[in-house]
């Protein structure tokens, strides 16, 4: 699960939903 939360750059997707709007974890998961 932690691997999915962390983006390739090391920034959590939930922290940058705009740059990582591919899958909004806060709503999808």
Secondary structure, DSSP 8 states (H G I E B T S, - for coil): -HHHHB-TTS-BTTT-TTTTTTS-HHHH-
